[in-house]
Amino acid sequence: MADVKDPKIAEAYEKIRSNNDDISWLILDYESDKSNTLTLSSTGKGNIEELAKELQPQRASFGYAKIRYENDEHSFREKFVLVIWIGEEVKIMRRAKVSVHLADVKNVLRAYSIEVSASTQSDLKQDDVVTRLRRAGGANYDRSKFD
């Protein structure tokens, strides 16, 4: 079981969900290699590629991001993405625990459209994530951006 009780996590989550703050993403990291406690390690502005720059290959992390994209020339959508990051250099026991801890993380970062599992920064390209959101999002009135 992961400890995600740090009030800073819930506070950052609410800031991302609100329209009153510029923060668009957060990252949760384990306190140490042996710890099951997750802490808010960073927040930021910008798209999911900005979040990806902060992720490290030797760490397992969880990210949450607000993705804004144009629906057509007259409207836009904002969707939320849960990122499960297991860097390429993460040890096997930590890898195994991430899947167990994901349920606890989802209790705090509970509203999102899709989950994105990633192990390299190239797994978190903005265009690729937006394509997945479009496919998951139902009605799409601008067919040129869907195909």
N, C-alpha and C positions, 0 to 999 in steps of 0.2 A: 504494500500500500504506500502510495506517495503522499507526502505532506505538502499540500498546496494552500495552507492556511494563512500565508503571509498576506496581510491586508493590502499591501502594495500591488499584488497581482489583481485582485478584484477591482481596485481603484483604476489601474491602467486599462483593464478590460472595459470598464464603464466609460472611460474617456474615449476609447476607440469607437465604442458603440454610439456615443453622443455626436451630435453635429456641432457642439460648442467647443471642440478642441481640435488642434492640428495633428495630434498623434494619430498615426494610421497603422502602427504595428507594435508588437511586443515580442520579446523572447524570454522564455523560462529556461533556466539551466539548473543542473544539480549543484548543490553546495560544494561537493567534492566527489571524487571517483567512487567512494564507498557509501555516500549519503543517498537517502531516498527523499530528501527535502529539496523541493524546487523553489527557486527564488527568481524574482524579476531581475534579469541581468541587463536588459536594455529595452528602450522604446525609441521610436523614431518617426520621422515623416517620410513621405515618398512611397514608391510602389514596392512590390514584393521583392524586387531585385535589390533594393536597399536593405531589406531585412536579410536577404541571402548573404550579403557581404559580411554580415556580423557572425554568421554561423561558422563553426570551426570543425575541421575534419576529425579531430580527436574527441569531440563531444557529442553527446546525445542531448537534444534540446526540443522544446516545443515552441512553436510560433503561432501568432494570431495576427491576421492582417485584414484591413478594410481595402477592398479593391473597387476602384471606381472606373467604369468604362462606358463609352457611348453606346447607347442602344440603337439610335439612328441619328440623323442630323438634328433632331428636335428634343431628344431626351437622353438621359444617362441612367445607369443603375449603379447601386452600391451593394456589394455582396461581401460576405466575410468568409475567410478561409482559415482552417486549422492546419498548421504545418507540423508534421512529425519528422524531425530531423535525426537521422542516425548517420553521423559522419563515417567516412570510409575507414578511419582508424580506430573506431570505437571497439572496446573489448567485448567479447562474447557474452559475458554475464550482464553487462549494462544493456546490450542489445535485447536480451531476453526480458529484462525488467521493464524496458520501455513499453512493450505491449501490455504488460500488466498495469503499469502506471497510467496508461492512456485513459482508462475509465475515470480515474480520479481527476485528471486534467479536464476531461469533458464535463465534469460536474461544476467546474469554475468557468471554463471557456465554452459555454454551452450552446450559443447560437452561431451557427455557421452553415454555409451552403455546401461546401465540399471539404474533404480532407485531402491533403497532398503529402504523400510520403516522399522524402528526398534524402539523398546521401551526397549529392554534389550541388554546387551552385547552379549548374546548368539545368537541374531538375526544377528550378524555380524561375524560369523565364516568364516575364509578365504576359507576353502574347499567348504562351501555352496555357497558363492558368486562366486567362480570360476565355480562351476557347473552351476549356472544361466548364467554366461557369456558364457560358452561353448554352452549352449542351444540357446542363443540369437545370437551367433557369426557366424552362417552359417556353412561353410565347416569345418569338423572335421576329420582329417586323422588318429587320434589315438582313435579308438573306445573303447579301454579299459578304457580310462579316461572319457568317456562320459556317460556310463551306470551306 
